[in-house]
């Protein structure tokens, strides 16, 4: 374990910096496909489509702000991931399932991870301020992450678990869009005017997460049961959870492109619906751990295609 190696501080500074950077990266590695990549796509694409929502176009091309969007998402994900991985039960689970993570590897102790997490939670609002976007979302993510990891949000009930996941996802997506635009989003709850269409789109995204995010729980039922975690497949049973996922995916596979005015013959509809149906088929037909992991990967690809719909189907203005 590195913190027990007496000569660690005598190593060249480049080696120590590389070691610590890799440690931070490993905390978030398994969430790159779930959080970082899809929400980076959402932030950039929806900033490019800002005029569709009645939001003024940014003064600079959002593409040039892509590294800043990636940084904001990753910086806000990191303390959540550390909090999620530092508890005794998480460490035991990771020793069996993800021994490459920093704490099971001995790269950092649980106590050191807690201090790092608190420092990062204090830093994320400042990072959001410097990046000119995502401040409200950073504060909300601190609250949601604490609820999820420290107050039984992840383990108590599947509906609560999925709802917190949905709220967190919306924070990451809308925060990424703000960083892309370099300005706060004008969210209008009146149902009309600037930002009202974006609110509808974010509501659809939240619906997707609440009804399908448990795809990630299908392959980890054994570990979740050992921890006493009440995920959807554990509470309602494997078969019922699969049918809930399949029916929800079929509905969203049609509703999402339709929301953006993409008809059944359009490429946007075909691609989005095609990935959705692939998840449906795989969820119902392939029911072992390796296949469930692959199905979850396809689900993440589908989510990313959904996030691209605003510029693939510009016939609809919301």
ABEGO torsion letter per residue (X at the ends): XAAABAAAAABBAAAAAAAAAAAAAAAAAAAAAAAAAAAAAAAAAAAAAAAAAGBBBBABBAAAAAAAAAAAAAAAAAAAAAAAAABAAAAAAAAAABAABAAAAGABBAAAAAAAAAAAAAAAAAAAAAAGEGAAAAAAAAAAAAAAAAAGAAAABAAAAAAAAAAAAAAAAAAAAAAAAGBBBBBBAAGBEBGAAAAAAAAAAAAAAAAAAAAAAAAAAAAAAAAGBBBAAAAAEAAAAAAAAAAAAAAAAAAAAAAAGBBAABAAAAAAAAAAAAAAAAAAABABAAAAAAAAAAAAAAAAAAAAAAAABAABBX
